[in-house]
Every structure is written in structure tokens, then in C-alpha cells.
Amino acid sequence: MKYKIYILSAHVALFFIGFSNLAHAGNAFSDVKEFVEQNQGKKNVSLTEIEQLRKMIVDTSAGLQIKENSSSQVEYLNSILLAIQLVNLNRDPGFDFSKLPAANVLPPAGVMASSGADPKSITDPIKRQEYEAAIAANRAYAEVYEKQSKLNELYEKLLMQYSAVVKSGLDPSVASQIYEKINVFFPDDAGNRQVRDILIRRTSTPDASH
């Protein structure tokens, strides 16, 4: 009898843990929906906003169960498409991630100082100004690099989320709605063509990975 009570208690605990996870994921989904609707079409999103959206997407994927062909499926895919649109507006698909920002900037030619030296140590005012400008430029590029890296990571996560929901099955009427939204959110132009083609291919062939 004691063992049966233990087993029953374990099942009850697992039920409430699962329910809690679903509730948390559902709240995260609502947060994603609200975030993308408020920021639709926004350019120059901040690193803080990118990280905020990334966390919401991770929380949503942790336990959200979407019934096949349900209204929540359409609503969720709509929010994911809006999130992809937002990220696509801010990411540079041609960004060269092999070009890393410098860990330490080299002083100008003719200055006897090691890389990363304090600009105040340079007595020549013109050389010092040149060095300070180079440091500022490298710092700005490092911020761009970090932002593009996070956007690229988020872009891939969103495509994975989209594919995961599509793989659960789409009724023709649902698929028709999704194609319509893809056409609205991603016009067939140079800036959207790549992601548009990926989304259409994954919608029509759910097992496609590219």
C-alpha cells in the first residue's frame, strides 16, 4: 500500500510539473506575440531586445504543445513569422563573421608602443587622436559583430521553431493562411527573397532543413 501511495504521489508531482511547464510556455508565447506585434517593422533593435526575444523563444520551445490544425497553431506560426520578419530586418545576411574585431588595437605607424597601449601614453597629439579614433572604430565594430552574431543565432532558432510546428501537420486551409502571411510579411524582393524561399519550402515540404 505504501508503494502505491509513493507511485501515486510521483504521478501527481509529474502532472503538476508538466502543467507548470505548459503554463510557463504559454505565458512565454503570449510574451512573444506581444513583443513582435509592438516591434513589427522596427529597425535597429537593441542587444537587450534581441536577448529578450531569444529568451522568450527558448522558454516557449521548452514545453508548448500546439494541437494540429488548431487556431493556436495559426496564431503561433503568425507570431514566429513576425519574429523572423523583425530579425530579418535587422540582420545582415552577408555579414563576414570571419572578420573578428581586434582584441587590442595597434597604435599608429611610427609610435613606439604595444597594441592596447593607453592613448595617453602617446605624446604626439595627432597620433594620439588617430589611435583613439581607431579604438573607437574597433569598439563600434565589436558591438555590430556581437549584434549580428546574436541575430543570426536567433534567426536559426526561429526557423527551427517554425519547422517544428509545421512538421506537426498543416491542414490545407491552415497552410493557405500561412502562405498568405508569408506573402504579406516577406515581399518577393532582394531583402526578403532568401528567407521567403526557405519558409515556402519548409511549409510545402516540412522535412526540408534548408
C-alpha positions in Angstrom: 0.0 0.0 0.0 2.9 2.3 0.9 4.5 1.8 -2.5 1.2 2.5 -4.3 1.0 5.8 -2.4 4.6 6.7 -3.4 3.8 5.9 -7.1 0.6 7.9 -7.0 2.4 10.9 -5.4 5.1 10.7 -8.1 2.5 10.8 -10.8 0.7 13.7 -9.2 4.0 15.6 -8.9 4.9 14.9 -12.6 1.4 16.1 -13.6 1.9 19.4 -11.8 5.4 19.8 -13.1 4.1 19.2 -16.6 1.2 21.6 -16.1 3.6 24.3 -14.7 5.9 23.9 -17.7 3.0 24.3 -20.1 1.7 27.3 -18.3 5.1 28.9 -18.4 5.5 28.1 -22.1 2.0 29.5 -22.7 2.9 32.8 -20.9 6.2 32.9 -23.0 4.1 32.5 -26.1 1.9 35.4 -25.1 5.1 37.5 -24.5 6.4 36.6 -27.9 3.2 37.6 -29.6 3.0 40.9 -27.7 6.7 41.7 -28.3 6.6 41.1 -32.1 3.4 43.0 -32.5 4.8 46.0 -30.7 8.0 45.9 -32.6 6.8 45.0 -36.1 8.8 46.7 -38.8 11.3 48.1 -36.3 14.9 48.6 -37.4 17.9 49.0 -35.1 16.7 46.7 -32.3 19.0 46.7 -29.3 21.1 43.9 -28.0 18.8 43.9 -24.9 15.7 43.4 -27.1 17.4 40.6 -29.1 18.3 38.8 -25.9 14.8 39.4 -24.5 13.2 37.8 -27.7 15.7 34.9 -27.7 14.9 34.0 -24.1 11.1 34.1 -24.8 11.6 31.8 -27.8 13.7 29.3 -25.7 11.1 29.4 -22.9 8.3 28.8 -25.5 10.0 25.8 -27.1 10.6 24.2 -23.7 7.0 22.9 -23.3 4.5 24.5 -25.6 2.2 21.9 -27.2 0.2 23.1 -30.2 -2.6 21.0 -31.5 -2.5 20.2 -35.2 -4.7 22.5 -37.3 -5.8 24.4 -34.3 -6.3 28.2 -34.1 -3.4 28.4 -31.7 -1.2 26.8 -34.4 -2.0 29.6 -36.9 -1.6 32.2 -34.1 1.8 30.8 -33.1 3.1 30.5 -36.6 2.0 34.1 -37.2 4.0 35.2 -34.2 7.0 33.2 -35.4 6.8 34.8 -38.8 6.6 38.3 -37.3 9.6 37.5 -35.2 11.5 36.2 -38.3 10.5 39.4 -40.1 11.8 41.6 -37.3 15.1 39.7 -37.1 15.5 39.7 -40.9 15.0 43.5 -41.0 18.0 43.8 -38.6 20.4 41.1 -39.6 22.9 41.4 -42.4 22.9 38.0 -44.3 26.2 38.9 -46.0 28.0 39.8 -42.7 31.5 38.3 -42.6 31.9 36.6 -39.2 35.4 35.5 -40.1 36.4 39.2 -39.7 36.8 39.4 -35.9 37.1 42.7 -34.0 40.7 43.2 -32.7 41.3 42.2 -29.1 43.8 45.1 -28.9 44.2 47.9 -31.4 47.7 48.6 -32.8 49.0 52.1 -32.3 49.6 54.1 -35.5 52.8 53.5 -37.5 55.8 55.2 -36.0 54.6 55.0 -32.5 56.8 53.0 -30.1 54.0 51.3 -28.1 52.5 47.9 -27.9 48.9 47.1 -29.0 46.3 48.0 -26.4 48.5 50.8 -25.0 46.9 53.7 -23.2 46.4 56.6 -25.7 47.5 58.9 -23.0 51.0 57.4 -23.3 51.3 58.8 -26.9 52.8 62.3 -26.8 52.1 63.2 -30.4 48.6 64.7 -30.4 47.9 63.8 -34.0 49.0 60.2 -33.5 47.1 60.0 -30.2 43.9 61.3 -31.9 44.4 58.8 -34.7 44.8 56.0 -32.2 41.7 57.0 -30.2 39.7 57.0 -33.4 40.9 53.5 -34.3 40.0 52.3 -30.8 36.5 53.8 -31.1 36.0 52.3 -34.5 37.0 48.8 -33.3 34.7 49.1 -30.3 31.8 50.1 -32.6 32.6 47.2 -34.9 32.7 44.8 -31.9 29.2 45.9 -31.0 28.0 45.3 -34.6 29.7 41.9 -34.6 28.0 40.8 -31.4 24.6 42.1 -32.5 24.8 40.3 -35.9 26.0 37.1 -34.2 23.1 37.1 -31.8 20.6 38.0 -34.6 22.0 35.1 -36.7 21.7 32.7 -33.8 18.1 33.9 -33.2 17.2 33.6 -36.9 18.3 30.0 -36.9 16.3 29.2 -33.7 13.2 30.8 -35.2 13.5 28.8 -38.3 13.8 25.6 -36.2 10.7 26.6 -34.2 8.8 27.3 -37.4 9.8 23.9 -38.9 8.9 22.0 -35.7 5.4 23.3 -35.7 4.9 22.8 -39.5 6.1 19.2 -39.1 3.2 18.5 -36.7 0.9 18.8 -39.7 -0.9 21.6 -41.5 -4.4 21.3 -42.9 -4.7 22.8 -46.4 -6.8 25.7 -45.0 -4.1 26.4 -42.4 -1.3 26.1 -44.9 -3.2 28.6 -47.2 -3.4 31.1 -44.4 0.4 30.7 -43.7 1.3 31.2 -47.3 -0.8 34.3 -47.3 1.1 35.6 -44.3 4.5 34.8 -45.8 3.5 36.8 -48.9 2.5 39.8 -46.7 5.4 39.7 -44.3 8.1 38.8 -46.9 7.5 40.5 -50.3 9.4 39.0 -53.2 12.3 41.4 -53.2 16.1 41.2 -52.8 15.9 41.8 -49.0 13.4 39.0 -48.4 13.9 36.5 -51.2 16.2 34.2 -49.3 14.1 33.8 -46.1 10.9 33.8 -48.2 12.1 30.9 -50.2 13.2 29.0 -47.1 9.8 29.5 -45.4 7.8 28.5 -48.5 10.0 25.4 -49.0 9.6 24.3 -45.3 5.9 24.9 -45.4 5.4 22.8 -48.5 8.0 20.2 -47.5 8.0 20.1 -43.7 11.1 17.8 -43.6 13.2 20.3 -45.5 16.1 21.6 -43.4 17.3 24.4 -45.8 
